[in-house]
């Protein structure tokens, strides 16, 4: 194996094998991590992973975040700051995968390696690489599980609690993956809300927050109080949806599925709040991202995609305490030992 080439291995997940050689000194390499916010536990874990790997390799990590999910201007300012500082690379979860494209292009033209973490750019080629969960597969797994669990899906009444109406890549992938996994004809796989399946009650925005999840399900329950399947963009939105259902006396009558795999979300699987969730690995994303920037700084080599995909797949696992035949899964107890690892 050429030690200067990234390889993907499937064993206990996806790893990268990189010949790093002697440690790079901190004053030789500056890299940046830019997340959507600094409060979401998912991004907190990502920052922890990046910092730990940067400390291990002896490089300087500078971290930035938007003031809120969708704060494009703060992310633009962070990119420009890193370019001015002479950084070698940027790891970023883009708030606006389209709106950031020009700024990212200028950073790449200045010689920086830009890697999207978790949320792909639109188009993905706007960045040098993407390290992410297969978000479509994550949605598909929970959709397949929900359909199998329900059995007769002809009586399903589906609500999707999404991130926003902006058709952000990660939002679209999870939504469309879930619907296709459940057996819905999604029409255009790259766009939400163009389906005509009568089982879909509707979708609403949550901004990925618990409060947003509660408000969204309350709105949709007023449209149809018979909702019995809910897909949520993440586990905070799922927790909010569960609280909202309580006010309708429906908390134990609706199947909730989600994506994330954070420890609080896995605990909610254990407690029966969420039926199943697809676990991501943000710490792994960030760790591999730091390694990739260091390798690029040393050799100019860029990471390779997972075979057959246009990104490097950092893995996904279905977590549920009610497994169904034919869909690989782990229990909530197993999930709690590896959440967001």
Residue, then its C-alpha position, 0 to 999 in steps of 0.5 A: x500500500x502506498x502510504x501517501x494514498x488514502x484507502x478505505x477499509x471496512x471492518x469496524x467502520x471506515x478508517x484512513x491509513x496515512x503515512x504521516x511520518x514525523x510530527x508536523x510542528x504547530x507553527x508549520x500547519x494551521x487548519x480551521x474547523x468551521x461548524x454551523x453552530x458551537x452549541x449543537x452536541x453533534x458539532x461539539x463532538x466534531x470539535x473535540x475530535x478535531x482538537x484531539x487529533x490536532x494536538x496529537x499531530x502537533x498542528x494548530x487548529x482554529x475553530x469557528x461557528x455560526x451564531x445560528x444554523x444558517x448563519x452564512x455570513x459568519x462562515x464566510x468571515x471564518x473562511x476569509x480569516x483562515x485564508x489571511x492567516x495562511x492556513x493549509x486547509x479548512x474543514x467545514x459543515x456548510x450552512x449554505x452549500x450553494x451560497x458558500x461556493x464562491x468563497x470556497x472557490x477563492x480559498x481553494x485558488x489560494x492553495x487551501x484544501x477544503x473538506x466538507x464534513x457531514x453536509x456536502x456542498x452543492x455541487x459536491x465538487x465545490x470542495x476538494x472532498x467530503x467526509x460524511x455519513x451516507x445520509x441517503x442510506x441513513x434515511x433509507x435504513x430508518x425508512x425500511x425499519x419503520x415500514x417493516x415495523x408497521x407491516x401494513x403501510x397502506x394506513x400510514x400517515x407520514x409527517x417529515x420534520x425537516x431542517x428547513x425549506x431551503x433544500x439543504x443537501x443533508x436535509x434532502x438526502x435524509x428526507x428522500x432516503x427515509x421516504x424511499x426506504x418506506x416505499x414512497x415514490x420520491x419523484x426527484x431524489x434530489x428535491x423534497x416535497x414534490x411527492x404525491x403519495x396520499x400517505x404523506x400528511x406534510x413536512x415542516x421546518x424544525x431548524x434541527x432544534x427541540x423547540x422546532x420539532x415540537x412546534x412542527x408536529x403541533x402544526x402538522x397534527x392540526x392538519x391531520x391528528x391521525x399521523x402515525x409515522x414521523x421522520x425527523x432530521x435529527x434527535x433534538x427535533x425527535x425529542x421535541x416531536x415527542x413532547x408535542x405529541x403528549x399534548x395530543x395524547x398521542x405520544x405512545x401511538x406514533x412511530x418516531x425515527x431519526x438520524x444522528x446517534x448522539x448519546x441523548x438520542x440513543x438514550x431516547x431509543x432505550x426509553x422508547x421515545x425514538x423507535x430507531x435512529x441512524x448513528x453517525x460518527x462526527x468525531x471520526x469525520x473530524x479526525x480523518x479531516x485533520x489527518x487529511x489536511x496534514x497529509x496535504x500540507x506534507x505531500x500535496x496528496x488529496x483524499x480519495x472517495x469511497x469506491x462508487x461514491x462521490x464522498x468518503x463514507x464515514x459509516x452509519x449504523x441503525x440503532x433500535x431495541x426492536x430489530x427487524x429481519x433483514x435490516x442490520x442493527x445494534x441495540x441501544x446498549x451497544x449504541x451507548x458505548x460508541x455514540x458519535x465515536 
